[in-house]
Amino acid sequence: MLDVRAGKISPRDLFHSQIKIPALTRELRFNRMSDSYDTIIIGAGMSGLAAGIRLAHFDQRVCILERHYTIGGLNSFYRMGGRDYDVGLHAMTNYAKKGTKKGPLAKLIRQLRFSWEDFKLAEQIGSSIRFPGAQLDFSNDIGLLESEIEKNFPGQIDGFRSLCSSLLDYSDMDGDDPRFMQSAREVVASHVSNPLLVEMLICPLMWYGNAREDDMDFGQFCIMFRACYLEGFGRPYKGVRVILKNLVKRFRGLGGELKLRSGVSKIHTDKGRAVGVVLDDGTELQGKRILSSAGNIETLRLVMTSHSPK
Ligand SMILES: Cc1cc2nc3c(=O)[nH]c(=O)nc-3n(C[C@H](O)[C@H](O)[C@H](O)COP(=O)(O)OP(=O)(O)OC[C@H]3O[C@@H](n4cnc5c(N)ncnc54)[C@H](O)[C@@H]3O)c2cc1C
């Protein structure tokens, strides 16, 4: 038997044998250089893991570096006293039923080559926006929110419907489009005249995904409006660990390397391009591409503190 994993077969032997198992050939190729990668990804949260899988599918040698001792980032999990806890995830936005062709979840499942069953998503039963003296229930069927607005804010439903039809679609979303940067409060108020309703509609969207203090970019508002009200919420039956463990299993299965307790302290640049990283313990790794999910400002700080002049 040819024991490729134990290194008892040379690449030449492998060439002459009829073995065509991608994972094994990939492993051999990866053993060539231990500290140089096609892509280095900073952060093993959901975005770092998903990017790693996508790149590994295209036969890239990928290494994900994570400062924490575990995966998941802000959406992590732990077990204590016999109970499972999710750190961040309350519900997953952009829910879609099995077989849906459009929207971010369908695209993600397709691109990462998962099946709908892998994430074991259950649809929400219902949610509620509660302000003193006012309540709006909503579900993954926008009809419920419409009927709630009709009931609780008579005279506002036409404005709400015109707001819905003015939303940017994911497909025509362009960060450079001047509409993207407009004030969401101003756009919503141009359709909906009741200030309390404006506040109630915008509040959950700001909680779920907004970097500004008192307002949202209209483009971001559209993303979150679709994610929360039009597509809605779901949750894996056993919490976020189901998703994260599946992502790691797939990434490692494709030959990807995941290094925990490996914080990046510097990003090296050469002629304006990121070419490598320095870890907290001083280890240096080279990469043709460096992707970071550490955050915009945090990533720039890593580049700024680099020894490189640029
Ligand atoms: C309290 C809370 C509740 C939330 N609830 C929900 C929810 O219910 N539903 C939902 O959809 N979203 C929710 N979110 C948002 C969700 O957590 C984020 O959108 C998601 O975690 C972003 O994933 P990410 O991979 O881009 O970044 P992160 O999760 O932030 O991952 C970045 C990773 O990079 C690592 N890192 C940073 N710097 C370095 C470095 N220098 N070297 C190495 N590693 C580094 C970090 O340790 C981290 O693991 C919630 C967030 C919070 C905080």
The ligand as an SDF file (V2000), in Angstrom:
LIG
                    3D

 53 58  0  0  0  0  0  0  0  0999 V2000
  -22.5590   40.6650   21.0990 C   0  0  0  0  0  0  0  0  0  0  0  0
  -22.6750   40.3980   19.6090 C   0  0  0  0  0  0  0  0  0  0  0  0
  -23.8110   39.8070   19.1030 C   0  0  0  0  0  0  0  0  0  0  0  0
  -23.9160   39.5260   17.7510 C   0  0  0  0  0  0  0  0  0  0  0  0
  -25.0370   38.8960   17.3260 N   0  0  0  0  0  0  0  0  0  0  0  0
  -25.1310   38.5420   16.0390 C   0  0  0  0  0  0  0  0  0  0  0  0
  -26.2520   37.8210   15.6110 C   0  0  0  0  0  0  0  0  0  0  0  0
  -27.1380   37.4630   16.3930 O   0  0  0  0  0  0  0  0  0  0  0  0
  -26.3500   37.4730   14.3030 N   0  0  0  0  0  0  0  0  0  0  0  0
  -25.3780   37.8350   13.4040 C   0  0  0  0  0  0  0  0  0  0  0  0
  -25.5280   37.5030   12.2300 O   0  0  0  0  0  0  0  0  0  0  0  0
  -24.2980   38.5480   13.7870 N   0  0  0  0  0  0  0  0  0  0  0  0
  -24.1570   38.9020   15.0810 C   0  0  0  0  0  0  0  0  0  0  0  0
  -23.0610   39.6020   15.4940 N   0  0  0  0  0  0  0  0  0  0  0  0
  -22.1080   40.0630   14.4870 C   0  0  0  0  0  0  0  0  0  0  0  0
  -21.1340   38.9700   14.1550 C   0  0  0  0  0  0  0  0  0  0  0  0
  -20.5370   38.5150   15.3450 O   0  0  0  0  0  0  0  0  0  0  0  0
  -20.0810   39.5370   13.1920 C   0  0  0  0  0  0  0  0  0  0  0  0
  -20.7080   40.0320   12.0360 O   0  0  0  0  0  0  0  0  0  0  0  0
  -19.1240   38.4370   12.7490 C   0  0  0  0  0  0  0  0  0  0  0  0
  -18.5120   37.8640   13.8750 O   0  0  0  0  0  0  0  0  0  0  0  0
  -18.0500   39.0330   11.8250 C   0  0  0  0  0  0  0  0  0  0  0  0
  -17.1940   37.9850   11.4690 O   0  0  0  0  0  0  0  0  0  0  0  0
  -15.7290   38.2650   10.9730 P   0  0  0  0  0  0  0  0  0  0  0  0
  -15.1000   36.9390   10.7250 O   0  0  0  0  0  0  0  0  0  0  0  0
  -15.7560   39.2450    9.8710 O   0  0  0  0  0  0  0  0  0  0  0  0
  -14.9860   39.0350   12.1660 O   0  0  0  0  0  0  0  0  0  0  0  0
  -14.7070   38.5840   13.6550 P   0  0  0  0  0  0  0  0  0  0  0  0
  -15.7530   37.6730   14.1590 O   0  0  0  0  0  0  0  0  0  0  0  0
  -14.4430   39.8620   14.3890 O   0  0  0  0  0  0  0  0  0  0  0  0
  -13.3470   37.7550   13.5180 O   0  0  0  0  0  0  0  0  0  0  0  0
  -12.0910   38.3750   13.4100 C   0  0  0  0  0  0  0  0  0  0  0  0
  -11.0590   37.4250   13.9970 C   0  0  0  0  0  0  0  0  0  0  0  0
   -9.7700   37.9860   13.7850 O   0  0  0  0  0  0  0  0  0  0  0  0
   -8.9790   37.7400   14.9350 C   0  0  0  0  0  0  0  0  0  0  0  0
   -7.9140   38.7320   14.9650 N   0  0  0  0  0  0  0  0  0  0  0  0
   -8.0290   40.0610   15.0980 C   0  0  0  0  0  0  0  0  0  0  0  0
   -6.8170   40.6560   15.0490 N   0  0  0  0  0  0  0  0  0  0  0  0
   -5.9240   39.6440   14.8640 C   0  0  0  0  0  0  0  0  0  0  0  0
   -4.5000   39.6170   14.7120 C   0  0  0  0  0  0  0  0  0  0  0  0
   -3.7650   40.7290   14.7510 N   0  0  0  0  0  0  0  0  0  0  0  0
   -3.9130   38.4100   14.5280 N   0  0  0  0  0  0  0  0  0  0  0  0
   -4.6400   37.2670   14.4670 C   0  0  0  0  0  0  0  0  0  0  0  0
   -5.9810   37.2490   14.6090 N   0  0  0  0  0  0  0  0  0  0  0  0
   -6.6090   38.4250   14.8020 C   0  0  0  0  0  0  0  0  0  0  0  0
   -9.9570   37.9000   16.0810 C   0  0  0  0  0  0  0  0  0  0  0  0
   -9.4690   37.2290   17.2630 O   0  0  0  0  0  0  0  0  0  0  0  0
  -11.1930   37.2140   15.5010 C   0  0  0  0  0  0  0  0  0  0  0  0
  -11.2260   35.8380   15.7880 O   0  0  0  0  0  0  0  0  0  0  0  0
  -22.8950   39.8840   16.8490 C   0  0  0  0  0  0  0  0  0  0  0  0
  -21.7410   40.4990   17.3660 C   0  0  0  0  0  0  0  0  0  0  0  0
  -21.6310   40.7500   18.7190 C   0  0  0  0  0  0  0  0  0  0  0  0
  -20.3680   41.3750   19.2670 C   0  0  0  0  0  0  0  0  0  0  0  0
  1  2  1  0
  2  3  1  0
  2 52  2  0
  3  4  2  0
  4  5  1  0
  4 50  1  0
  5  6  2  0
  6  7  1  0
  6 13  1  0
  7  8  2  0
  7  9  1  0
  9 10  1  0
 10 11  2  0
 10 12  1  0
 12 13  2  0
 13 14  1  0
 14 15  1  0
 14 50  1  0
 15 16  1  0
 16 17  1  0
 16 18  1  0
 18 19  1  0
 18 20  1  0
 20 21  1  0
 20 22  1  0
 22 23  1  0
 23 24  1  0
 24 25  2  0
 24 26  1  0
 24 27  1  0
 27 28  1  0
 28 29  2  0
 28 30  1  0
 28 31  1  0
 31 32  1  0
 32 33  1  0
 33 34  1  0
 33 48  1  0
 34 35  1  0
 35 36  1  0
 35 46  1  0
 36 37  1  0
 36 45  1  0
 37 38  2  0
 38 39  1  0
 39 40  1  0
 39 45  2  0
 40 41  1  0
 40 42  2  0
 42 43  1  0
 43 44  2  0
 44 45  1  0
 46 47  1  0
 46 48  1  0
 48 49  1  0
 50 51  2  0
 51 52  1  0
 52 53  1  0
M  END
$$$$
